[in-house]
Amino acid sequence: MSIGRIDSFIDIYIERDMKRGILTEKEAQELIDQFTMKLRMVCFIRTPAYNSLFSGNPIWATLSIAGMGLDGRHHVTKTSYRFLNTLHNMGAAPEPNITLLWSDRL
């Protein structure tokens, strides 16, 4: 289950809310931490039949962050860094996979 470039999408709303005074940086980071925590918990809502098919209980959740657009502009946002900071706040885990889309032009 690939969520794609969620950082670029969510960043639009986080930055808007921060400009309006609705969110602080600390609250924005907490939202990203909580979102990641929910992705780590999703395996607990599956049926036992599904779990019996796949050992190790994987959900294959993948978050892609950063990268380049077709027009050559980078897609690195403050929320890209917030997702990376989540690894520091919560520690590493097998899932979700956080894939950094790298280019020499970044």
N, CA, C and O of each residue as an XYZ file, in Angstrom:
424
protein
N       0.852     -1.161      0.000
C       0.000      0.000      0.000
C       0.901      1.228      0.000
O       1.469      1.582      1.033
N       1.031      1.861     -1.126
C       1.839      3.070     -1.207
C       0.945      4.291     -1.064
O      -0.044      4.448     -1.780
N       1.310      5.133     -0.142
C       0.551      6.363      0.072
C       1.073      7.463     -0.842
O       0.403      8.477     -1.039
N       2.251      7.271     -1.394
C       2.809      8.248     -2.317
C       3.489      9.395     -1.599
O       3.963      9.249     -0.473
N       3.532     10.534     -2.265
C       4.216     11.717     -1.722
C       3.297     12.466     -0.766
O       2.875     13.590     -1.037
N       3.009     11.843      0.318
C       2.080     12.413      1.291
C       2.620     13.715      1.886
O       1.838     14.577      2.288
N       3.937     13.869      1.946
C       4.514     15.077      2.531
C       4.150     16.323      1.732
O       3.847     17.365      2.313
N       4.177     16.225      0.413
C       3.823     17.374     -0.430
C       2.355     17.744     -0.275
O       1.998     18.923     -0.266
N       1.512     16.732     -0.154
C       0.076     16.966     -0.037
C      -0.276     17.575      1.318
O      -0.959     18.597      1.387
N       0.188     16.950      2.382
C      -0.148     17.414      3.733
C       0.479     18.776      4.020
O      -0.102     19.585      4.744
N       1.650     19.033      3.465
C       2.364     20.281      3.741
C       1.538     21.510      3.383
O       1.607     22.524      4.076
N       0.768     21.431      2.322
C      -0.075     22.559      1.904
C      -1.006     22.971      3.039
O      -1.153     24.159      3.325
N      -1.631     21.998      3.680
C      -2.604     22.276      4.734
C      -1.929     22.656      6.049
O      -2.421     23.523      6.770
N      -0.818     22.018      6.360
C      -0.100     22.370      7.589
C       0.410     23.803      7.502
O       0.242     24.578      8.444
N       1.028     24.159      6.386
C       1.557     25.520      6.241
C       0.430     26.552      6.267
O       0.587     27.625      6.849
N      -0.698     26.237      5.643
C      -1.845     27.156      5.679
C      -2.305     27.378      7.112
O      -2.526     28.514      7.531
N      -2.448     26.286      7.864
C      -2.925     26.395      9.241
C      -1.912     27.091     10.144
O      -2.298     27.779     11.089
N      -0.634     26.923      9.868
C       0.377     27.625     10.658
C       0.327     29.127     10.382
O       0.480     29.929     11.303
N       0.114     29.516      9.120
C       0.005     30.942      8.785
C      -1.220     31.573      9.433
O      -1.200     32.751      9.790
N      -2.279     30.797      9.584
C      -3.510     31.294     10.210
C      -3.453     31.245     11.734
O      -4.372     31.717     12.403
N      -2.392     30.682     12.281
C      -2.265     30.591     13.731
C      -3.035     29.438     14.345
O      -3.211     29.391     15.563
N      -3.495     28.508     13.523
C      -4.256     27.355     14.011
C      -3.317     26.297     14.590
O      -3.652     25.635     15.572
N      -2.146     26.141     13.983
C      -1.153     25.145     14.399
C       0.172     25.816     14.721
O       0.530     26.838     14.134
N       0.889     25.223     15.661
C       2.278     25.603     15.898
C       3.163     24.535     15.262
O       2.667     23.492     14.835
N       4.463     24.788     15.198
C       5.393     23.789     14.655
C       5.363     22.511     15.489
O       5.402     21.405     14.949
N       5.294     22.672     16.794
C       5.250     21.500     17.677
C       4.000     20.664     17.409
O       4.070     19.436     17.369
N       2.859     21.325     17.227
C       1.613     20.604     16.937
C       1.656     19.942     15.562
O       1.132     18.842     15.386
N       2.275     20.605     14.594
C       2.407     20.016     13.255
C       3.242     18.741     13.321
O       2.895     17.736     12.701
N       4.342     18.782     14.071
C       5.176     17.591     14.222
C       4.405     16.481     14.921
O       4.526     15.310     14.562
N       3.619     16.851     15.915
C       2.821     15.846     16.627
C       1.798     15.184     15.701
O       1.557     13.982     15.808
N       1.199     15.954     14.796
C       0.259     15.374     13.829
C       0.947     14.346     12.933
O       0.390     13.280     12.671
N       2.144     14.660     12.468
C       2.890     13.725     11.622
C       3.282     12.489     12.422
O       3.199     11.370     11.917
N       3.710     12.689     13.672
C       4.033     11.544     14.539
C       2.812     10.650     14.729
O       2.915      9.426     14.639
N       1.658     11.260     14.993
C       0.436     10.481     15.214
C      -0.011      9.760     13.943
O      -0.472      8.620     14.005
N       0.121     10.413     12.802
C      -0.230      9.776     11.530
C       0.633      8.538     11.301
O       0.133      7.482     10.912
N       1.927      8.680     11.546
C       2.844      7.551     11.390
C       2.499      6.440     12.376
O       2.557      5.260     12.030
N       2.143      6.812     13.596
C       1.751      5.825     14.600
C       0.525      5.035     14.130
O       0.461      3.820     14.320
N      -0.425      5.707     13.532
C      -1.621      5.018     13.021
C      -1.257      4.045     11.906
O      -1.830      2.958     11.825
N      -0.318      4.417     11.054
C       0.121      3.494     10.006
C       0.798      2.265     10.604
O       0.716      1.172     10.044
N       1.458      2.445     11.728
C       2.085      1.304     12.397
C       1.052      0.390     13.048
O       1.317     -0.792     13.270
N      -0.118      0.933     13.350
C      -1.148      0.161     14.046
C      -2.145     -0.517     13.112
O      -2.935     -1.343     13.569
N      -2.136     -0.202     11.839
C      -3.167     -0.666     10.918
C      -3.242     -2.186     10.841
O      -4.298     -2.734     10.523
N      -2.150     -2.870     11.125
C      -2.160     -4.340     11.047
C      -3.119     -4.958     12.059
O      -3.534     -6.104     11.885
N      -3.475     -4.236     13.097
C      -4.354     -4.792     14.121
C      -5.823     -4.806     13.713
O      -6.642     -5.377     14.433
N      -6.184     -4.200     12.589
C      -7.585     -4.191     12.158
C      -7.882     -5.249     11.104
O      -9.010     -5.344     10.619
N      -6.878     -6.042     10.748
C      -7.081     -7.058      9.717
C      -7.727     -8.308     10.289
O      -7.730     -8.543     11.497
N      -8.271     -9.097      9.378
C      -8.907    -10.353      9.787
C      -7.850    -11.420     10.041
O      -6.769    -11.363      9.454
N      -8.139    -12.390     10.903
C      -7.200    -13.493     11.134
C      -6.892    -14.271      9.851
O      -5.784    -14.782      9.691
N      -7.864    -14.364      8.935
C      -7.630    -15.084      7.677
C      -6.518    -14.417      6.870
O      -5.675    -15.105      6.293
N      -6.509    -13.092      6.825
C      -5.452    -12.377      6.115
C      -4.107    -12.632      6.781
O      -3.109    -12.894      6.110
N      -4.095    -12.551      8.100
C      -2.844    -12.752      8.831
C      -2.273    -14.143      8.616
O      -1.056    -14.322      8.624
N      -3.148    -15.140      8.421
C      -2.649    -16.501      8.220
C      -1.975    -16.666      6.850
O      -1.169    -17.577      6.661
N      -2.302    -15.795      5.907
C      -1.688    -15.860      4.579
C      -0.278    -15.280      4.542
O       0.564    -15.732      3.767
N      -0.026    -14.283      5.377
C       1.240    -13.554      5.321
C       1.948    -13.624      6.662
O       1.467    -13.073      7.653
N       3.071    -14.289      6.696
C       3.830    -14.363      7.942
C       4.545    -13.044      8.186
O       4.847    -12.306      7.248
N       4.809    -12.759      9.432
C       5.497    -11.522      9.770
C       4.584    -10.321      9.847
O       5.032     -9.226     10.188
N       3.298    -10.504      9.533
C       2.304     -9.465      9.721
C       2.582     -8.181      8.936
O       2.366     -7.098      9.480
N       3.053     -8.247      7.680
C       3.358     -7.012      6.953
C       2.105     -6.339      6.396
O       1.114     -7.001      6.087
N       2.165     -5.030      6.276
C       1.102     -4.297      5.578
C       1.652     -3.607      4.334
O       0.890     -3.106      3.507
N       2.958     -3.583      4.206
C       3.619     -2.981      3.047
C       3.251     -1.515      2.852
O       3.122     -1.054      1.718
N       3.084     -0.794      3.931
C       2.800      0.641      3.832
C       4.088      1.375      3.476
O       5.124      1.171      4.109
N       4.014      2.225      2.469
C       5.188      2.971      2.016
C       4.839      4.446      1.884
O       3.870      4.812      1.218
N       5.639      5.282      2.525
C       5.533      6.726      2.378
C       6.701      7.184      1.525
O       7.851      6.871      1.831
N       6.426      7.912      0.471
C       7.491      8.485     -0.356
C       7.608      9.953     -0.007
O       6.608     10.670      0.021
N       8.827     10.406      0.259
C       9.021     11.821      0.576
C      10.073     12.418     -0.348
O      10.959     11.726     -0.848
N       9.948     13.725     -0.557
C      10.875     14.527     -1.366
C      10.753     14.176     -2.844
O       9.639     14.003     -3.339
N      11.862     14.066     -3.555
C      11.827     13.755     -4.982
C      11.766     14.989     -5.860
O      11.876     16.123     -5.395
N      11.587     14.728     -7.150
C      11.552     15.780     -8.160
C      10.268     15.661     -8.972
O       9.769     14.561     -9.210
N       9.746     16.803     -9.392
C       8.593     16.806    -10.276
C       9.026     16.667    -11.726
O      10.213     16.762    -12.040
N       8.069     16.443    -12.599
C       8.371     16.330    -14.029
C       8.964     17.618    -14.590
O       9.714     17.598    -15.566
N       8.619     18.734    -13.960
C       9.132     20.027    -14.424
C      10.519     20.350    -13.866
O      11.056     21.424    -14.138
N      11.106     19.431    -13.086
C      12.450     19.632    -12.564
C      12.525     20.295    -11.203
O      13.610     20.418    -10.635
N      11.386     20.725    -10.668
C      11.389     21.337     -9.334
C      11.426     20.252     -8.269
O      10.857     19.174     -8.442
N      12.102     20.552     -7.165
C      12.153     19.573     -6.084
C      10.846     19.590     -5.290
O      10.126     20.588     -5.277
N      10.560     18.493     -4.643
C       9.363     18.365     -3.813
C       9.727     18.198     -2.345
O       9.005     17.540     -1.596
N      10.828     18.783     -1.936
C      11.223     18.759     -0.532
C      10.435     19.847      0.186
O      10.462     21.011     -0.215
N       9.735     19.463      1.248
C       8.931     20.408      2.020
C       9.335     20.325      3.489
O      10.101     19.449      3.890
N       8.809     21.247      4.274
C       9.043     21.167      5.719
C       8.472     19.867      6.274
O       9.008     19.305      7.229
N       7.398     19.400      5.682
C       6.793     18.153      6.147
C       7.651     16.951      5.778
O       7.582     15.925      6.455
N       8.452     17.046      4.731
C       9.431     15.986      4.441
C      10.347     15.819      5.648
O      10.623     14.703      6.086
N      10.810     16.945      6.174
C      11.677     16.909      7.351
C      10.909     16.462      8.595
O      11.474     15.812      9.474
N       9.635     16.807      8.669
C       8.833     16.350      9.818
C       8.728     14.824      9.832
O       8.814     14.208     10.894
N       8.541     14.209      8.653
C       8.498     12.744      8.593
C       9.837     12.145      9.005
O       9.868     11.142      9.718
N      10.940     12.740      8.572
C      12.251     12.253      8.995
C      12.441     12.428     10.496
O      13.020     11.565     11.156
N      11.956     13.538     11.035
C      12.060     13.787     12.473
C      11.235     12.783     13.273
O      11.566     12.478     14.419
N      10.172     12.272     12.678
C       9.364     11.245     13.335
C      10.205     10.017     13.655
O      10.009      9.387     14.694
N      11.134      9.674     12.781
C      12.016      8.533     13.053
C      12.837      8.777     14.309
O      13.113      7.845     15.065
N      13.228     10.029     14.535
C      13.956     10.378     15.752
C      13.020     10.339     16.965
O      13.381      9.808     18.016
N      11.827     10.900     16.814
C      10.875     10.967     17.929
C      10.374      9.599     18.364
O      10.270      9.324     19.559
N      10.065      8.743     17.399
C       9.409      7.474     17.701
C      10.323      6.265     17.555
O       9.978      5.173     18.005
N      11.465      6.445     16.941
C      12.349      5.312     16.693
C      11.972      4.608     15.402
O      10.868      4.765     14.880
N      12.904      3.839     14.910
C      12.683      3.119     13.655
C      11.716      1.962     13.862
O      11.598      1.431     14.966
N      11.036      1.581     12.808
C      10.114      0.442     12.821
C      10.096     -0.145     11.413
O      10.406      0.548     10.444
N       9.733     -1.423     11.302
C       9.694     -2.034      9.971
C       8.720     -1.343      9.027
O       8.965     -1.255      7.824
N       7.619     -0.856      9.579
C       6.629     -0.190      8.738
C       6.079      1.015      9.477
O       6.016      0.993     10.706
N       5.688      2.043      8.789
C       5.710      2.145      7.340
C       7.132      2.355      6.817
O       7.983      2.934      7.493
N       7.362      1.874      5.612
C       8.623      2.171      4.933
C       8.604      3.647      4.568
O       7.621      4.143      4.018
N       9.673      4.335      4.868
C       9.786      5.727      4.438
C      10.850      5.757      3.352
O      12.032      5.526      3.609
N      10.411      6.045      2.143
C      11.291      6.043      0.984
C      11.620      7.477      0.603
O      10.730      8.265      0.283
N      12.890      7.805      0.639
C      13.352      9.125      0.239
C      13.662      9.085     -1.251
O      14.548      8.348     -1.683
N      12.937      9.875     -2.034
C      13.154      9.930     -3.482
C      14.291     10.911     -3.750
O      14.123     12.121     -3.599
N      15.434     10.391     -4.143
C      16.660     11.169     -4.278
C      16.978     11.461     -5.740
O      16.696     10.661     -6.632
N      17.569     12.620     -5.956
C      18.077     12.994     -7.270
C      19.345     13.810     -7.073
O      19.473     14.529     -6.082
N      20.273     13.705     -7.998
C      21.481     14.531     -7.939
C      21.144     16.012     -8.067
O      21.949     16.865     -7.694
N      19.973     16.319     -8.588
C      19.577     17.716     -8.792
C      18.899     18.324     -7.567
O      18.495     19.486     -7.605
N      18.768     17.561     -6.482
C      18.159     18.118     -5.268
C      19.099     19.088     -4.598
O      18.761     19.659     -3.561
